[in-house]
């Protein structure tokens, strides 16, 4: 029965690569949110520090929320 459990889980390398790629995806999503915020700042000509900071922060938090949503969806599949 132990052999069947090991086959269902997959190899340790496959699991390692899965979670490594998930970390890279999260980083890419967060950086994408950051640069989206900077782009929106430049596009809308926000020169006041208040808007400049809050739009960037909002974009990063949306990106973090998206990454968490992705993790939760991935964990429900397993």
WOHU-V225710 format. One record per pair of residues at least 4 apart in sequence whose ideal C-beta (glycine too) atoms are under 7 Angstrom apart, sorted by sequence separation. I is the first residue (numbers start at 1). J is the second residue. D is the distance in Angstrom with one decimal. If there is no record, write none. Layout:
# WOHU-V225710
<<I J D> <I J D>>
This chain:
# WOHU-V225710
<<1 5 6.7> <2 6 6.4> <3 7 6.5> <4 8 6.5> <5 9 6.4> <10 14 4.4> <12 16 6.1> <13 17 6.2> <14 18 6.3> <15 19 6.6> <16 20 6.1> <17 21 6.1> <18 22 6.5> <19 23 6.6> <20 24 6.7> <21 25 6.3> <22 26 6.5> <23 27 6.5> <24 28 6.3> <25 29 6.3> <26 30 6.4> <27 31 6.2> <28 32 6.1> <29 33 6.5> <30 34 6.5> <31 35 6.4> <32 36 6.1> <33 37 6.5> <34 38 6.7> <35 39 6.2> <36 40 6.4> <37 41 6.4> <38 42 6.5> <39 43 6.0> <40 44 6.0> <48 52 6.7> <49 53 5.9> <50 54 6.3> <51 55 5.9> <52 56 6.7> <53 57 6.1> <54 58 6.0> <55 59 6.4> <56 60 6.5> <57 61 6.3> <58 62 6.3> <59 63 6.4> <60 64 6.4> <61 65 6.3> <62 66 6.4> <63 67 6.5> <64 68 6.4> <65 69 6.3> <66 70 6.5> <67 71 6.5> <68 72 6.3> <69 73 6.3> <70 74 6.2> <71 75 6.2> <72 76 6.5> <10 15 5.9> <41 46 4.8> <46 51 3.9> <46 52 5.3> <46 55 6.7> <41 52 5.1> <41 55 5.6> <40 55 5.5> <41 56 6.8> <37 55 5.0> <38 56 6.3> <37 56 3.6> <37 58 6.9> <34 56 6.5> <37 59 3.3> <36 59 4.8> <37 60 6.7> <34 59 6.5> <33 59 4.3> <34 60 5.4> <33 60 4.8> <33 62 5.8> <30 60 6.2> <33 63 2.7> <32 63 6.2> <30 63 4.8> <29 63 4.8> <30 64 6.2> <29 66 5.6> <30 67 6.6> <29 67 4.8> <26 67 4.2> <25 70 7.0> <22 71 6.8> <22 74 6.8>>
